[in-house]
Amino acid sequence: MPEQHTGYFPILYVNEKTVKAQIAVGVQTYERYFGRKPRGIWLPECGYVPEADKYLKEFGIDYIITESHGILYADPTPIYGTFAPIVSPNGVIAFGRDIESSRQVWSSINGYPGDYNYREFYRDIGYDADYEYIKPYIAHNGVRVHTGIKYHRITGKSEFKDYYNIQWAKDSAERQAGHFLDCRTAQINNLANYMDTPPIILCPYDAELYGHWWYEGPYWLYILFKKIYYDDCSFELITPSEFIDKYPNIQVSTPCRSSWGANGYSEVWLNQTNDYVHRHLHVAGDRMCELAMLFPNEQNSLKRRALNQCARELLLAQSSDWLFIITNGTMVDYAKKRIKDHIGRFTRLYNDIKEDKIDEDFLEDIEEKDCVFPDIDYMIYS
C-alpha cells in the first residue's frame, strides 16, 4: 500500500487510537480502489514506532517499508543490513530503503532528475509569457499560475535556461537507465557472495516524482524495465510480498524509531516553527475519541454525518504535509491556513454535536469542500 500523506505516527502516538484510525482508513481506501486488502504499507514519511505494530497486524499488514537506518540501527543488528527484511517480535516484517539506489534517484546534487537536459519544472509560461498574452489562460482574477506548459530545460545552476530538447532528454534518460541497471547488477552480484538468500534491493519512490517533478521519469522507468526484461539481466524484479512468500526465513529484530526526514528522526515535524500545532492536533484527537465513546453507532443520520465529517477534518488536519511545508518555509501561509481551517471546522462540529445544535447548511458546505474518504466510519476512533 503506498504511503499516504497522513499523520506522522511517531508524534501522533500520544493518543494511540489516532494511529489506529490512520491505518484503518488507509486499508479501507486501498480496498476501495483495488478490491482487496493490502499486505504492506509504506509508513507515512517512513516514520516507525514499535507501538504501532499491534495495529498494523490488526488490519492485516504483513510488512512495512521504512527508512534505511530504521533497519541498520535495529535491535539486534540485522546480519544483512537493508539487503534482507527483518521481522519485529510482534510479527511485522520491515524492509528498509536501499541507500545507493535512493541517492541515485533522489539526490538533489547528483540524482538523475537534476540532469541539465531535463525539463525545468520551475519555468512555466504562466509566469514567463507576456501578461496580456497569457491573461486568458491563468486565474480568473488575473493572478499568474502554473499552466503545465514549460519550454525550458534545467540547463545549469544559473537563472539562464535554454530551450528544452526532447531528444536530448530521452538520450539522458536512456543513458541513466543503463547506469542504474549496471549499478544494481554489480551491487547484487557482490552481495550474493556473502548472503544465504538472494539480496533484495528495495527502491521505493514517491509516485509524485515521476512525470511531475521529473517529467522524464516515466520514460526512464519504461527504458529500465525494458532493459531488465529484454537484455541479459542477472536479476529479477520482485515485490516485497513475493519475496517474503519465497524466503520466509527472516531474522527477528526490532526496527529503530526513525523517519526519512532531514537528520532521520522527527525534527521536520516537531520543531520551533511548528510545535504550536501539536497541542491542537492532540486535543482534537482526544475529542474525536470522546465523540466515538459518547455516540456509539449513532443512528440519527444528521448527527452521524457530522461525526463522520469530524473524522475527515481530523485526518486532514493531521496530514504530515502541513508541518513539512512550515519547516521548509515554502507556502507557509497556505499550510497554516489548512491546519486552522480543518481544526476550526472540527471544533465547531464537535461543539454542535455535543450541544445537539448541528447547522446542516454548515455541514453540507464542509462536506462538499472536504469530501475525502467517502466510506469513513467515525467508530474507528472507538
C-alpha positions in Angstrom: 0.0 0.0 0.0 1.5 3.3 -1.0 2.4 6.0 1.5 -0.4 8.4 2.1 0.4 11.9 3.3 -1.4 11.2 6.6 -0.4 11.7 10.2 3.2 11.1 11.2 3.0 8.1 13.6 5.9 8.9 16.0 4.2 12.2 17.1 0.6 11.1 16.8 1.2 8.3 19.3 0.3 10.5 22.2 -3.2 9.0 21.5 -2.7 5.6 20.0 -6.3 5.4 18.8 -5.5 8.2 16.3 -2.7 6.0 14.8 -5.1 3.0 14.7 -7.6 5.2 12.8 -4.9 6.3 10.3 -4.1 2.7 9.5 -7.8 1.7 9.3 -8.6 4.5 6.8 -5.5 3.6 4.7 -6.5 0.0 4.5 -10.1 0.9 3.7 -9.1 3.3 1.0 -6.8 0.8 -0.7 -9.5 -1.8 -0.6 -12.0 0.6 -2.1 -9.8 1.2 -5.2 -8.0 -2.2 -5.6 -10.8 -4.6 -4.5 -8.6 -6.3 -1.9 -6.8 -5.6 1.4 -3.2 -4.6 1.2 -0.4 -6.8 2.6 2.0 -4.0 3.1 2.2 -0.3 3.8 4.8 2.4 3.1 4.7 4.1 6.5 3.9 7.9 6.3 7.2 9.7 6.0 8.7 6.2 6.7 8.0 7.1 10.4 8.3 4.0 12.5 7.4 3.4 16.2 7.2 -0.2 17.6 4.0 0.6 19.4 2.1 0.8 16.0 2.9 -2.9 15.3 -0.2 -4.2 17.0 -2.5 -2.1 14.9 -0.6 -2.9 11.7 -1.2 -6.6 12.5 -4.8 -6.0 13.5 -5.6 -4.7 10.0 -3.7 -7.5 8.2 -0.5 -5.6 7.4 2.3 -8.2 6.8 5.1 -5.8 6.0 6.1 -2.2 6.2 8.6 0.0 4.3 10.7 2.2 6.5 13.9 4.2 6.3 17.4 2.7 5.9 18.6 3.4 9.4 15.4 2.0 10.8 16.8 -1.3 9.8 20.5 -0.6 10.2 20.0 0.5 13.9 17.5 -2.2 14.7 18.0 -4.4 17.8 19.7 -6.8 17.5 21.7 -5.5 14.5 20.5 -7.2 11.3 23.0 -9.6 9.8 22.4 -8.4 6.2 21.6 -4.7 6.7 18.9 -3.4 4.4 19.5 -6.2 1.9 17.1 -8.5 3.6 13.9 -7.8 5.6 13.7 -8.2 9.4 10.6 -9.2 11.4 9.7 -7.5 14.7 8.9 -9.5 17.8 5.2 -8.6 17.1 5.4 -10.2 13.7 5.6 -7.1 11.4 8.2 -7.6 8.6 10.2 -4.5 7.8 12.0 -3.6 4.5 14.5 -0.6 4.5 15.1 1.7 1.6 18.4 0.9 -0.3 20.8 3.8 0.3 22.7 3.7 -3.0 19.7 3.4 -5.4 17.8 6.1 -3.4 20.7 8.5 -3.7 20.9 8.0 -7.5 17.3 8.9 -8.0 16.6 11.3 -5.1 19.8 13.3 -4.5 19.4 17.0 -5.3 23.2 17.2 -6.0 23.8 14.1 -8.3 20.5 12.4 -8.7 19.2 11.7 -12.2 16.3 14.2 -12.2 18.9 17.1 -12.0 20.3 16.3 -15.4 20.7 19.6 -17.3 18.9 18.2 -20.4 15.7 17.5 -18.4 12.6 19.8 -18.4 12.8 22.7 -15.9 9.9 22.3 -13.5 10.1 25.8 -12.2 9.8 27.6 -15.5 6.2 27.8 -16.8 4.7 30.1 -19.4 2.1 31.1 -16.8 4.9 33.2 -15.3 7.2 33.6 -18.3 4.9 34.7 -21.1 3.8 38.3 -21.7 0.9 39.2 -19.4 -1.6 40.3 -22.0 -0.9 37.1 -24.0 -1.3 34.7 -21.1 -4.1 36.5 -19.2 -7.0 34.5 -20.7 -5.3 31.3 -19.6 -4.4 32.0 -16.0 -6.6 32.6 -12.9 -9.9 34.4 -13.4 -8.7 37.2 -11.0 -5.6 37.7 -13.2 -3.1 36.1 -10.9 -0.3 34.2 -12.8 -0.4 30.4 -12.1 1.3 27.3 -13.5 -0.2 26.2 -16.8 1.8 23.0 -17.1 3.4 24.3 -20.3 7.2 24.5 -19.9 9.6 25.5 -22.7 12.9 25.2 -20.9 15.4 22.7 -19.7 17.4 22.8 -16.5 20.4 24.0 -18.4 22.6 24.7 -15.3 22.6 26.3 -11.9 22.2 29.9 -13.2 19.0 31.8 -13.9 19.6 31.4 -17.6 17.5 28.5 -19.1 17.9 27.2 -22.6 15.0 25.7 -24.6 14.0 22.1 -24.0 15.1 19.5 -26.5 13.1 16.3 -26.1 15.7 14.1 -27.9 18.5 15.2 -25.6 16.2 14.5 -22.6 15.5 11.0 -23.9 19.2 10.3 -24.5 19.8 11.2 -20.9 17.0 9.0 -19.6 18.3 6.1 -21.6 21.9 6.6 -20.5 20.8 6.8 -16.9 18.5 3.8 -17.1 21.6 1.8 -18.3 23.7 3.3 -15.5 21.1 2.3 -12.9 20.9 -1.2 -14.2 24.7 -1.6 -14.2 24.9 -0.4 -10.6 22.2 -2.8 -9.4 23.8 -5.7 -11.2 27.2 -5.0 -9.7 25.6 -4.4 -6.3 23.6 -7.7 -6.3 26.4 -9.8 -7.7 28.7 -8.6 -5.0 26.2 -9.1 -2.1 25.3 -12.5 -3.3 28.8 -13.7 -2.4 28.0 -13.0 1.3 24.4 -14.0 1.8 22.5 -17.2 2.2 19.4 -15.9 0.4 19.3 -13.6 -2.7 19.7 -10.0 -1.7 16.8 -7.6 -2.1 17.3 -4.0 -3.2 14.3 -2.0 -2.2 13.7 1.0 -4.4 10.6 3.0 -3.2 10.0 6.4 -4.7 7.0 8.8 -4.4 4.7 8.5 -7.4 4.7 12.3 -7.5 8.3 12.2 -8.7 7.5 10.5 -11.9 6.1 12.9 -14.5 5.6 15.7 -12.1 8.9 16.9 -10.6 10.8 14.6 -13.0 9.0 14.9 -16.3 11.1 12.2 -18.0 10.7 9.8 -15.0 8.1 7.6 -16.6 10.2 7.2 -19.8 13.2 6.4 -17.6 11.2 3.6 -15.9 10.0 2.3 -19.2 13.6 2.0 -20.6 14.8 0.5 -17.3 12.1 -2.2 -17.3 12.6 -2.8 -21.0 16.3 -3.4 -20.3 15.6 -5.7 -17.4 13.3 -7.9 -19.4 14.9 -7.9 -22.8 18.7 -7.6 -22.0 20.7 -10.3 -20.5 19.9 -9.3 -16.9 21.2 -11.3 -14.0 18.5 -10.4 -11.5 14.7 -10.3 -11.4 12.1 -7.7 -10.3 10.1 -8.8 -7.2 7.6 -7.3 -4.8 8.0 -7.4 -1.0 5.0 -9.7 -0.8 6.5 -12.2 -3.3 9.9 -12.0 -1.5 8.5 -12.9 1.9 6.5 -15.7 0.4 9.5 -17.1 -1.3 12.0 -16.6 1.5 10.1 -16.8 4.8 13.2 -17.4 7.0 13.6 -13.9 8.4 15.8 -12.5 11.2 13.8 -11.3 14.3 14.8 -7.7 15.2 13.0 -4.6 16.3 13.4 -1.6 13.9 14.6 1.6 15.2 12.4 4.6 15.7 13.1 6.6 12.6 11.9 8.6 9.6 13.2 9.7 6.2 13.0 13.3 7.2 16.1 15.6 7.5 18.5 14.0 10.0 16.5 10.9 10.2 14.1 11.3 13.1 11.2 13.7 13.9 12.6 17.2 13.9 11.0 18.0 10.5 7.5 17.5 12.1 8.3 18.9 15.5 10.5 21.9 15.9 10.2 25.6 16.9 8.5 26.6 13.7 5.6 24.2 14.0 5.4 22.9 17.6 2.4 25.1 18.4 0.3 22.9 16.1 0.6 19.7 18.1 -1.4 20.7 21.1 -4.4 21.4 18.8 -3.9 18.1 16.9 -3.7 16.2 20.2 -6.8 17.9 21.7 -8.8 17.2 18.5 -7.7 13.6 18.5 -8.8 13.2 22.1 -12.1 14.9 21.3 -12.7 12.6 18.4 -12.3 9.6 20.6 -14.6 11.2 23.1 -17.3 11.6 20.4 -17.0 8.0 19.4 -17.4 7.0 23.0 -20.4 9.3 23.7 -22.3 8.4 20.5 -21.6 4.8 19.7 -23.1 3.7 16.3 -25.2 6.8 16.1 -28.5 6.1 14.2 -29.5 9.8 13.7 -28.5 10.4 10.1 -27.6 14.1 10.6 -25.6 13.5 13.7 -23.9 10.5 12.0 -22.9 12.7 9.0 -21.5 15.3 11.4 -19.5 12.7 13.3 -18.1 11.2 10.1 -17.1 14.7 8.9 -15.3 15.3 12.2 -13.2 12.3 11.4 -12.4 13.7 7.9 -11.5 17.1 9.3 -9.2 15.5 11.9 -7.4 13.3 9.3 -6.9 16.3 7.0 -5.5 18.4 9.9 -3.1 15.7 10.9 -1.5 15.5 7.4 2.2 15.5 7.7 2.5 17.8 4.7 1.5 20.9 6.6 4.2 20.6 9.2 6.7 19.7 6.5 5.8 22.8 4.5 6.1 25.1 7.6 9.6 23.7 8.4 10.8 24.2 4.8 9.4 27.7 4.6 7.5 27.1 1.3 3.9 28.2 1.1 3.8 28.6 4.8 0.7 30.7 4.9 -1.2 28.1 2.9 -0.1 25.3 5.3 -1.1 27.3 8.4 -4.4 28.1 6.8 -5.2 24.5 6.1 -4.4 23.5 9.7 -6.5 26.4 11.0 -9.4 25.6 8.7 -9.6 21.9 9.5 -9.2 22.3 13.2 -11.7 25.1 13.2 -14.3 23.1 11.3 -13.7 20.1 13.5 -14.1 22.2 16.7 -17.3 23.8 15.5 -18.8 20.4 14.6 -17.6 19.0 18.0 -19.4 21.7 19.9 -22.5 21.5 17.7 -22.7 17.7 18.2 -22.4 17.9 21.9 -25.0 20.7 22.2 -27.3 18.9 19.7 -27.4 22.0 17.5 -25.9 20.9 14.2 -26.1 23.5 11.5 -27.0 21.5 8.4 -26.0 24.2 6.0 -22.5 24.5 7.5 -22.2 20.7 7.5 -23.2 20.5 3.8 -20.7 23.2 2.9 -17.7 21.4 4.5 -18.9 18.0 3.3 -18.5 19.4 -0.2 -15.2 21.1 0.5 -13.6 18.2 2.4 -15.1 15.1 0.7 -12.3 12.7 1.1 -12.8 9.1 2.4 -16.5 8.7 1.4 -16.9 5.5 3.3 -15.4 6.6 6.6 -17.0 5.5 9.8 -16.2 7.6 12.9 -16.3 4.5 15.0 -12.7 3.7 14.0 -11.9 6.0 16.9 -13.9 4.0 19.5 
